[in-house]
């Protein structure tokens, strides 16, 4: 992945969206224009095609904001149709919580940090925000979500970058195709399989908020069959010291079997709906361990807790590749993990394999 390190360009780019977040549209407009100027300089002078491609993509995105902001300033009382996600909105989301509870996106990094520090200091008390996670029976997450809150629905489109065998997957809210919130960049340069992708907030192009490592699977001679094999996937988030790892029940099961992971001290599982060709985005549920009796013995199984948290629909077509829906009340950091997971699987389905 190309690395753009010009601090002034990065500052102008990020700050333009921070000013949008706070409603300072005059300042946002000036910063967008400054960011475009700096990015155009990179496009003109970059020695590598990947750097040029990333800078061009971000310059186009800043350019798309200019007519919108000018229209708002002319109206003098207009507002943005969508507040694009930033680091600041993520912080606001986890600190505000929901219905008086601590956001799970805050519980996860606090828990990881506490467990690391307790290894050195066994008598260390947990922060007040995660004391409930120290109980023998951890309170479930899914039932705490307010069912009256609307779900968030994204459309995912795919753009190919033929210059360097890369692809952009872009997520925008349904009904707002010009309001790109997230991008996932996947490069297949000189690779037989897709082994990593990067998930960005569209407002923060210089550094991904989630880096994803994808385990390889055995080639089948058929790229469609290979793309349907379950595999471990590791998500390294910018806000936590411990990666989130999805593990399949059975390695290389086809079609994808359950993919399980731990987050905020709780268990979750992606479950793929049954389809004729197996090509479908999974559904996420919170789970808990239960003991069930059979004729021969007892065995540990996983029962669903609460309603589904994330689901999707794969669509074939010229542009729209899929829709992804996330339950209302999910904080931004957890939402980004779920969206990154769905978009990663979509990338594997579409162009993850040569054979």
Secondary structure, DSSP 8 states (H G I E B T S, - for coil): ------HHHHHHHHHHHHHHHTT-HHHHHHHHHHHHHHHHHHHHH-SSHHHHHHHHHHHHHHHHHHHHHHHHHHHSS---SS----HHHHHHHHHH-BTTB--HHHHHHHHHHHHHHHHH-TT----GGGGGGGSSS---SGGGS-TTS--EEEEEEEEEETTTTEEEEEEEETT-TT-EEEEEEEE-TT-SB--EEEEEETT-TTS-SEEEEE------S-HHHHHTB---EEEEETT-SS-EEEEESSTT-BS---EEEEETTEEEEEE----SSS----EEEEEEEEEEE-SS-EEEEEEEEEEEEEEEEE--SSSEEEEEEE-TT--HHHHHHHHHHHHHHHHHHHHSB--
